[in-house]
Amino acid sequence: MNKIVLITGASRGIGLETAKLFAKSGYQVIGTSRSKFDLGGLIKNTDAKSFELDLMSKSSIKELFSKLKSEDLLPSVLVNNGGITKDQLFLRMKDEDWDDVIETNLNGLFRVTKAFIKPMVKNKFGRIINISSVAGLMGNSGQVNYSSSKSAIIGFSRSLAKELGSRNITSNVVAPGFIETDMTTFLNDEEKIEVSKNIPMKRFGNVDDVAKCILFLASDEANYITGQSISVDGGLFMY
Ligand SMILES: NC(=O)c1ccc[n+]([C@@H]2O[C@H](COP(=O)([O-])OP(=O)(O)OC[C@H]3O[C@@H](n4cnc5c(N)ncnc54)[C@H](OP(=O)(O)O)[C@@H]3O)[C@@H](O)[C@H]2O)c1
């Protein structure tokens, strides 16, 4: 089994921190994002590779697969992290707000997984870690599109776990709560205090709270864990 990880949405936030942690743990890290970025510089790891990949573009995913295959860099660990929000109350939600979020968060994840799973099946080893959200578990006003995409990821991951467990491929979900990243900057300080009142741990999470859970699911310690959804949300949602 190689120690190569592919992380989508690695230019910022949770993905970037995850890349940093995997690199520190001896992984060859490959990170992608919509826009051009220098992962090696950001995480101070000269082996790290960054590629532009648009989750909304089928050809972009195919191109990346071919490139990594030709460089003998096909990953044994896939972290489907890239995602967007386009929040709006349902009655005002435009078709494109729905389409863009489903296309990026769900269809993009489907396509990346489809492309990269075959070598894992062949090697009889793979770790798929999909990033959902507390919004996919409990729903959230203004996020019908986003919560739908994030709930679907849970069904996707569990079904995949059932299909591929016998091939030693695990498929798990990490469901973050409110984490301090660009995605939560739309909340001002007062709103953050209000939200934190409902979180048992009374604070937003940090990117490394989530990244550590992702690294755990890729590690030998999690070899017999599959089809699970682990919330990293300070206790916001318990079920
Ligand atoms: N932050 C939270 O509170 C929170 C809570 C629950 C779940 N999550 C989930 O955690 C994941 C990471 O969130 P984050 O807060 O770290 O987000 P973020 O800081 O907004 O970063 C999002 C990342 O996804 C990439 N991305 C967006 N659209 C893409 C596309 N079409 N193709 C390729 N890459 C694309 C971005 O690339 P560019 O830099 O090129 O735009 C960026 O690297 C997401 O799936 C999010 O839904 C976050």
Ligand as a Chemical Component Dictionary entry (heavy atoms), coordinates in Angstrom:
data_LIG
# 
_chem_comp.id                   LIG 
_chem_comp.type                 NON-POLYMER 
_chem_comp.pdbx_formal_charge   0 
_chem_comp.three_letter_code    LIG 
# 
loop_
_chem_comp_atom.comp_id 
_chem_comp_atom.atom_id 
_chem_comp_atom.alt_atom_id 
_chem_comp_atom.type_symbol 
_chem_comp_atom.charge 
_chem_comp_atom.model_Cartn_x 
_chem_comp_atom.model_Cartn_y 
_chem_comp_atom.model_Cartn_z 
_chem_comp_atom.pdbx_ordinal 
LIG N1  N1  N 0  -16.319 25.418 7.590  1  
LIG C1  C1  C 0  -17.331 24.803 8.112  2  
LIG O1  O1  O 0  -17.920 25.270 9.096  3  
LIG C2  C2  C 0  -17.825 23.507 7.536  4  
LIG C3  C3  C 0  -18.839 22.837 8.231  5  
LIG C4  C4  C 0  -19.313 21.645 7.746  6  
LIG C5  C5  C 0  -18.783 21.102 6.581  7  
LIG N2  N2  N 1  -17.818 21.767 5.915  8  
LIG C6  C6  C 0  -17.334 21.149 4.681  9  
LIG O2  O2  O 0  -15.929 20.993 4.748  10 
LIG C7  C7  C 0  -15.372 21.097 3.442  11 
LIG C8  C8  C 0  -14.280 22.163 3.461  12 
LIG O3  O3  O 0  -14.867 23.373 3.902  13 
LIG P1  P1  P 0  -14.010 24.689 4.249  14 
LIG O4  O4  O 0  -14.753 25.399 5.297  15 
LIG O5  O5  O -1 -12.585 24.337 4.441  16 
LIG O6  O6  O 0  -14.226 25.479 2.872  17 
LIG P2  P2  P 0  -13.423 26.680 2.216  18 
LIG O7  O7  O 0  -12.456 27.290 3.160  19 
LIG O8  O8  O 0  -14.469 27.530 1.583  20 
LIG O9  O9  O 0  -12.589 25.929 1.070  21 
LIG C9  C9  C 0  -13.282 25.229 0.068  22 
LIG C10 C10 C 0  -12.303 24.483 -0.808 23 
LIG O10 O10 O 0  -13.061 23.797 -1.822 24 
LIG C11 C11 C 0  -12.577 24.178 -3.097 25 
LIG N3  N3  N 0  -13.636 24.188 -4.107 26 
LIG C12 C12 C 0  -14.807 24.836 -4.086 27 
LIG N4  N4  N 0  -15.479 24.623 -5.222 28 
LIG C13 C13 C 0  -14.706 23.829 -5.992 29 
LIG C14 C14 C 0  -14.839 23.274 -7.291 30 
LIG N5  N5  N 0  -15.906 23.497 -8.079 31 
LIG N6  N6  N 0  -13.829 22.513 -7.754 32 
LIG C15 C15 C 0  -12.753 22.278 -7.012 33 
LIG N7  N7  N 0  -12.545 22.773 -5.779 34 
LIG C16 C16 C 0  -13.527 23.549 -5.285 35 
LIG C17 C17 C 0  -12.006 25.576 -2.903 36 
LIG O11 O11 O 0  -11.097 25.882 -3.944 37 
LIG P3  P3  P 0  -10.758 27.421 -4.342 38 
LIG O12 O12 O 0  -9.836  27.941 -3.262 39 
LIG O13 O13 O 0  -10.062 27.312 -5.644 40 
LIG O14 O14 O 0  -12.062 28.135 -4.400 41 
LIG C18 C18 C 0  -11.338 25.414 -1.542 42 
LIG O15 O15 O 0  -10.098 24.769 -1.678 43 
LIG C19 C19 C 0  -16.529 21.434 2.496  44 
LIG O16 O16 O 0  -16.988 20.272 1.880  45 
LIG C20 C20 C 0  -17.580 21.983 3.443  46 
LIG O17 O17 O 0  -18.877 21.813 2.930  47 
LIG C21 C21 C 0  -17.317 22.956 6.362  48 
# 
loop_
_chem_comp_bond.comp_id 
_chem_comp_bond.atom_id_1 
_chem_comp_bond.atom_id_2 
_chem_comp_bond.value_order 
_chem_comp_bond.pdbx_ordinal 
LIG N1  C1  SING 1  
LIG C1  O1  DOUB 2  
LIG C1  C2  SING 3  
LIG C2  C3  SING 4  
LIG C2  C21 DOUB 5  
LIG C3  C4  DOUB 6  
LIG C4  C5  SING 7  
LIG C5  N2  DOUB 8  
LIG N2  C6  SING 9  
LIG N2  C21 SING 10 
LIG C6  O2  SING 11 
LIG C6  C20 SING 12 
LIG O2  C7  SING 13 
LIG C7  C8  SING 14 
LIG C7  C19 SING 15 
LIG C8  O3  SING 16 
LIG O3  P1  SING 17 
LIG P1  O4  DOUB 18 
LIG P1  O5  SING 19 
LIG P1  O6  SING 20 
LIG O6  P2  SING 21 
LIG P2  O7  DOUB 22 
LIG P2  O8  SING 23 
LIG P2  O9  SING 24 
LIG O9  C9  SING 25 
LIG C9  C10 SING 26 
LIG C10 O10 SING 27 
LIG C10 C18 SING 28 
LIG O10 C11 SING 29 
LIG C11 N3  SING 30 
LIG C11 C17 SING 31 
LIG N3  C12 SING 32 
LIG N3  C16 SING 33 
LIG C12 N4  DOUB 34 
LIG N4  C13 SING 35 
LIG C13 C14 SING 36 
LIG C13 C16 DOUB 37 
LIG C14 N5  SING 38 
LIG C14 N6  DOUB 39 
LIG N6  C15 SING 40 
LIG C15 N7  DOUB 41 
LIG N7  C16 SING 42 
LIG C17 O11 SING 43 
LIG C17 C18 SING 44 
LIG O11 P3  SING 45 
LIG P3  O12 DOUB 46 
LIG P3  O13 SING 47 
LIG P3  O14 SING 48 
LIG C18 O15 SING 49 
LIG C19 O16 SING 50 
LIG C19 C20 SING 51 
LIG C20 O17 SING 52 
# 
